[in-house]
């Protein structure tokens, strides 16, 4: 069996310099699915060159869409789709394959999907998708595969049982061309959800409440083409700030949307990581990593949640930063029960971490980390392992580098330009 790609990192090199983030991974995937809603051409710019985008484009091609890509720009035309069944092998590659259910069934009357794959970070329900689409008039049946059939597509009022990002996006896309008004309460409001709302409105949809937990969608008979630029990835930005912080570096980051970083800034400041933003440029000076205690010298806590809480996708790198900060911090991962299993690797490297239960870890820093061999279990844990390796003493080898490639564009090249000693072996 061929060995998977791996990164070899020599730790101890400060990450410094100028850096421009890629387009938002979690925004571009639903934006690609939304192209199915129109017969007119769709152009997306600043599309990140990552494996999950490649898979979404393969799915669109398999359905009969015309797909062309030049650099970071993608052109799509879904005027003559010939199929509504997604290939099982492609569905298994990524979680976001579920995002084709709403637009396919809404516009073409049916869709057949297989259970989505993606990161193994815990149970990830699809019930909110099915319940919301059913309320609009899209029935779902099946077990090993999901068959969606559209009856009359009518808007309605609904209360989601969880503020699911992908369920909100799926329902919103279908509701955009439903008859009448749809109101979604407990809707997700993350920056990537907002980006999809803005794209749909650019196509002629009528969505109000963008950025809030209550979305109102007045359906229209058809949507038109659009040209949109994918916003910068705030998760990638947070990851690179973490890598610079633990190596004693400093960064200047261009193309920032300050509102997207507000929950991140609040949590990172508790670890002694602070920055200033002016005219879309973030200046991050060399930090003094020190945990800020709660009132009365109580042990502080960082916990994730639905936006505008701290994003779960940055929990892993925040834990690595805490291993290098002076003080004690409790981390409470509420979203996914398997997200924190990677901390065993940090403990092997020398981190002082107590795993209280599957959702909570206590970190005491600073600790000298030592290079080791490990494998990336998911995108975000893989990036956290990279961050840990960058500040560790000695050499680290991280297997399953292709897992990290699913979410970070040419990560080793970007890190190397900032001063990291990292190379990829195939």
C-alpha positions in Angstrom: 0.0 0.0 0.0 1.3 3.4 -1.0 2.3 5.7 1.9 0.1 8.7 2.4 1.6 12.2 1.9 3.3 13.6 5.0 4.8 16.8 6.3 8.3 16.9 7.9 8.7 19.9 10.2 11.8 21.1 12.0 10.5 23.2 14.9 11.8 26.4 16.4 11.6 28.8 13.5 9.6 32.0 14.1 6.8 32.7 11.6 7.0 36.3 10.4 6.0 38.4 7.4 3.1 39.3 5.2 0.3 36.9 4.5 -2.9 36.9 2.5 -5.6 34.3 3.4 -7.3 32.1 1.0 -11.1 32.1 0.3 -13.3 30.7 3.0 -13.6 26.9 2.7 -17.0 26.8 4.5 -18.4 29.6 2.3 -17.3 28.4 -1.1 -18.8 24.8 -0.7 -22.5 26.0 -0.4 -21.8 28.7 -3.0 -20.9 26.0 -5.5 -24.0 24.0 -4.7 -26.2 27.2 -5.1 -25.2 27.4 -8.8 -27.7 24.5 -9.4 -30.5 27.0 -8.6 -30.1 28.9 -11.9 -29.8 28.2 -15.6 -27.6 31.2 -16.0 -23.8 31.3 -15.7 -22.2 31.7 -12.2 -18.7 33.0 -11.6 -16.9 32.6 -8.3 -13.6 34.3 -7.6 -11.0 33.8 -4.8 -11.9 30.1 -4.7 -9.4 28.2 -2.6 -7.4 25.4 -4.2 -8.3 22.7 -1.8 -9.4 19.1 -2.1 -13.0 19.7 -0.9 -13.6 22.2 -3.7 -12.2 19.7 -6.2 -14.7 17.1 -4.9 -17.7 19.6 -5.2 -16.6 20.4 -8.7 -16.4 16.7 -9.6 -20.0 16.2 -8.3 -21.2 19.1 -10.4 -19.5 17.7 -13.5 -21.0 14.2 -12.7 -24.5 15.8 -12.6 -23.9 17.4 -16.1 -22.9 20.9 -15.2 -20.3 22.7 -17.3 -17.4 23.5 -15.0 -14.2 25.4 -15.8 -11.5 26.7 -13.5 -8.6 29.0 -14.1 -6.5 29.7 -11.1 -8.8 30.8 -8.3 -11.8 31.6 -10.5 -14.5 29.0 -11.3 -17.2 29.3 -14.0 -20.3 27.1 -13.7 -23.3 26.6 -15.9 -26.0 24.2 -14.7 -28.6 24.9 -17.4 -28.5 21.4 -18.8 -28.1 19.0 -15.8 -28.6 15.4 -16.9 -28.6 13.6 -13.6 -29.9 14.1 -10.1 -28.1 11.2 -8.4 -24.8 11.9 -6.8 -22.0 9.3 -7.1 -21.6 7.4 -3.8 -17.8 7.6 -3.8 -17.9 11.4 -4.1 -20.5 11.7 -1.3 -18.2 9.7 1.0 -15.4 12.2 0.5 -16.9 15.2 2.2 -19.7 16.3 4.5 -20.8 19.1 2.2 -22.2 16.7 -0.4 -25.5 17.0 1.6 -25.7 20.6 0.4 -26.9 19.4 -3.1 -30.2 18.1 -1.6 -32.0 21.4 -1.3 -31.1 23.0 -4.6 -31.4 19.8 -6.7 -34.8 18.8 -5.3 -36.1 22.4 -5.4 -35.2 23.0 -9.0 -35.4 19.6 -10.5 -37.9 17.8 -8.4 -35.7 15.1 -7.0 -32.3 14.2 -5.8 -30.5 11.0 -4.6 -27.6 11.3 -2.2 -25.6 8.8 -0.2 -24.6 9.5 3.5 -22.0 12.2 3.5 -18.4 11.6 4.7 -16.0 14.2 6.0 -14.1 14.5 9.2 -14.7 11.9 12.0 -15.2 14.3 14.9 -18.4 12.9 16.3 -22.0 12.3 15.3 -23.2 14.9 12.8 -27.0 14.8 12.4 -28.9 15.3 9.2 -32.3 15.4 10.8 -32.4 19.2 10.7 -31.9 19.1 7.0 -34.7 16.5 6.4 -37.2 18.2 8.8 -36.7 21.6 7.2 -36.9 20.4 3.6 -39.9 18.3 4.5 -41.6 21.4 5.9 -41.1 23.1 2.5 -42.6 20.1 0.6 -39.5 18.0 -0.1 -40.0 14.4 1.1 -37.1 12.2 1.9 -37.0 8.4 2.1 -34.3 5.7 2.2 -31.7 4.4 4.5 -28.4 3.5 2.7 -29.2 6.3 0.3 -31.4 9.4 0.6 -34.1 10.0 -2.0 -35.6 13.5 -2.1 -38.8 14.2 -3.9 -40.4 17.6 -4.3 -44.1 18.1 -4.1 -45.4 21.6 -4.2 -42.6 23.9 -2.8 -44.2 26.3 -0.4 -42.7 28.6 2.2 -43.5 28.2 5.9 -42.4 29.2 9.4 -40.0 26.8 11.1 -37.9 26.5 14.2 -34.7 24.5 13.7 -33.9 22.1 16.5 -30.3 23.1 16.3 -28.5 26.1 14.7 -27.0 23.9 12.1 -24.9 25.7 9.4 -25.4 23.3 6.6 -29.1 22.7 7.4 -29.7 26.4 7.4 -28.0 26.7 4.0 -29.8 23.7 2.5 -33.2 25.0 3.6 -32.4 28.6 2.6 -31.4 27.6 -0.9 -34.7 25.6 -1.4 -36.8 28.3 0.1 -35.4 30.9 -2.3 -37.5 29.5 -5.1 -40.4 28.3 -3.0 -43.9 29.9 -3.3 -44.5 32.4 -0.5 -42.5 33.3 2.6 -40.3 31.2 4.8 -39.1 32.2 8.2 -36.3 30.2 9.8 -35.9 30.6 13.6 -32.7 29.4 15.3 -30.9 29.8 12.0 -27.1 29.7 11.9 -25.5 33.0 11.2 -21.8 32.3 10.7 -19.8 34.4 8.2 -20.1 31.6 5.6 -23.9 31.5 6.0 -23.9 35.2 5.4 -21.8 34.8 2.3 -24.3 32.4 0.9 -27.2 34.8 1.7 -25.4 37.6 -0.1 -24.8 35.4 -3.1 -28.4 34.3 -3.3 -29.6 37.9 -3.1 -27.2 38.7 -5.9 -29.0 36.1 -7.9 -32.4 37.7 -7.2 -33.4 36.0 -4.0 -35.1 38.1 -1.3 -33.5 37.2 2.0 -33.6 39.4 5.1 -32.1 39.1 8.6 -28.7 38.2 7.3 -26.3 37.8 10.2 -29.1 37.1 12.7 -30.7 33.9 13.9 -34.0 34.8 12.2 -34.0 34.6 8.4 -37.0 35.6 6.2 -37.0 34.4 2.7 -39.6 35.5 0.2 -39.5 33.0 -2.7 -39.1 34.0 -6.3 -40.0 32.1 -9.4 -36.4 31.9 -10.7 -32.9 33.0 -9.9 -30.3 34.5 -12.3 -26.6 34.3 -12.7 -24.1 36.0 -10.5 -20.4 36.9 -10.0 -19.2 36.7 -6.4 -15.9 36.8 -4.6 -15.5 34.3 -1.8 -14.6 36.1 1.4 -11.3 35.4 3.3 -11.2 32.4 5.6 -11.3 33.5 9.2 -10.5 30.0 10.3 -7.3 29.9 8.3 -6.4 33.4 9.6 -6.9 32.2 13.2 -4.8 29.1 12.5 -1.9 31.2 11.0 -2.0 33.6 13.9 -1.7 30.7 16.3 1.3 29.3 14.4 3.0 32.7 14.5 2.2 33.1 18.2 3.6 29.8 19.4 6.8 30.4 17.5 7.4 33.9 18.8 6.7 35.5 15.4 4.7 38.4 14.0 2.4 38.8 11.0 0.8 41.4 8.8 -2.4 39.9 7.3 -4.1 41.6 4.3 -7.8 41.5 3.2 -9.3 41.2 6.6 -13.1 41.4 7.4 -13.0 42.6 11.1 -16.5 41.4 12.0 -15.5 37.8 11.0 -12.7 37.8 13.6 -14.6 39.4 16.6 -15.3 36.1 18.4 -11.8 34.8 17.7 -10.2 38.0 18.9 -12.1 37.8 22.2 -11.0 34.3 23.0 -7.4 34.6 21.7 -6.9 37.7 23.9 -7.4 35.5 26.9 -4.2 33.7 25.9 -2.3 36.9 25.5 -2.7 37.0 21.7 -3.8 40.5 20.5 -3.8 42.4 17.3 -4.9 45.6 15.6 -6.9 46.0 12.4 -6.8 49.1 10.2 -8.1 49.5 6.7 -8.5 45.8 6.2 -5.0 44.9 7.4 -4.3 43.0 10.6 -1.0 43.7 12.4 -0.1 41.0 14.9 3.1 41.8 16.9 5.2 39.2 18.8 3.0 38.2 21.7 3.6 37.5 25.4 1.7 34.3 25.8 0.1 34.6 29.2 -3.4 33.3 30.2 -5.7 36.0 31.6 -7.5 34.6 34.7 -11.2 35.2 35.4 -12.2 37.6 38.2 -10.9 36.5 41.5 -8.0 34.6 39.9 -10.4 31.8 38.9 -9.4 29.4 36.1 -10.7 30.9 32.8 -12.5 28.9 30.2 -12.8 29.0 26.4 -15.8 27.3 25.0 -17.2 27.0 21.5 -20.7 27.4 20.2 -22.9 28.7 17.4 -21.9 32.1 16.0 -21.1 34.5 17.5 -19.5 32.2 20.0 -15.9 31.0 19.5 -15.8 28.7 16.4 -15.3 25.0 17.0 -12.9 24.9 14.0 -10.4 26.9 16.0 -10.6 25.0 19.3 -7.7 22.6 18.4 -5.2 25.4 17.6 -6.3 27.4 20.7 -5.4 24.4 22.8 -1.9 24.2 21.3 -1.5 28.0 22.0 -2.4 27.3 25.7 0.4 24.7 26.0 2.8 27.6 25.3 1.1 30.2 27.5 1.8 30.8 31.2 -1.2 29.8 33.3 -4.1 27.3 33.3 -7.0 27.2 30.9 -10.1 25.0 30.7 -11.4 24.3 27.2 -15.0 23.1 26.7 -15.8 21.6 23.3 -19.6 21.5 23.1 -20.1 20.8 19.4 -18.4 17.5 18.6 -17.7 14.7 21.0 -14.6 13.5 19.2 -12.9 16.8 18.5 -10.5 16.6 21.4 -9.1 13.1 21.0 -6.1 14.5 19.2 -4.8 15.9 22.6 -3.2 12.5 23.2 -0.6 13.4 20.6 0.1 16.7 22.4 0.6 14.9 25.6 3.1 12.6 23.9 4.9 15.7 22.8 5.2 16.9 26.4 2.1 19.1 26.8 0.6 19.2 30.3 -3.0 18.4 29.6 -5.7 16.6 31.6 -8.6 15.3 29.6 -11.6 15.6 32.0 -14.0 13.9 29.6 -14.6 13.8 25.8 -15.7 17.5 25.8 -13.3 19.2 28.3 -9.5 19.5 28.7 -7.4 21.4 31.2 -4.2 22.8 29.9 -1.3 24.1 32.1 1.5 26.0 30.3 4.1 26.6 29.2 5.5 23.2 28.3 8.4 22.4 26.0 7.0 20.2 23.2 9.2 17.6 21.5 9.0 16.4 17.9 7.3 13.1 17.2 5.5 11.1 14.5 1.8 11.5 14.3 -1.1 11.3 11.8 -3.8 13.8 11.0 -7.2 12.5 12.0 -9.2 15.5 10.7 -8.6 18.9 9.0 -8.5 21.0 12.2 -6.7 18.5 14.4 -4.2 18.1 11.6 -3.6 21.9 11.5 -3.2 21.9 15.3 -0.5 19.2 15.0 1.3 21.4 12.4 1.2 24.3 14.8 2.5 22.1 17.7 5.3 20.8 15.5 6.3 24.3 14.5 7.1 25.2 18.1 8.5 21.8 19.1 12.1 20.9 19.8 13.3 18.7 17.0 11.7 17.0 14.0 8.1 16.0 13.6 6.5 13.9 10.9 2.7 14.3 10.3 1.1 11.6 8.2 -2.2 11.9 6.3 -1.2 15.4 5.0 -3.9 15.0 2.4 -6.5 15.4 5.2 -5.1 18.9 5.9 -5.2 19.6 2.2 -9.0 19.3 2.3 -9.2 22.6 4.2 -6.0 24.6 3.8 -4.6 25.6 0.4 -0.9 24.8 -0.1 -0.4 25.1 3.6 3.3 24.1 3.6 4.2 26.7 0.9 2.5 29.5 2.9 4.2 28.5 6.1 7.6 28.2 4.4 7.2 31.7 3.0 6.8 32.9 6.6 9.9 31.1 7.7 8.8 27.6 8.7 11.1 24.7 8.1 8.6 22.3 6.5 8.5 20.0 3.5 6.1 17.6 2.0 7.0 14.0 1.2 4.7 12.0 -1.1 
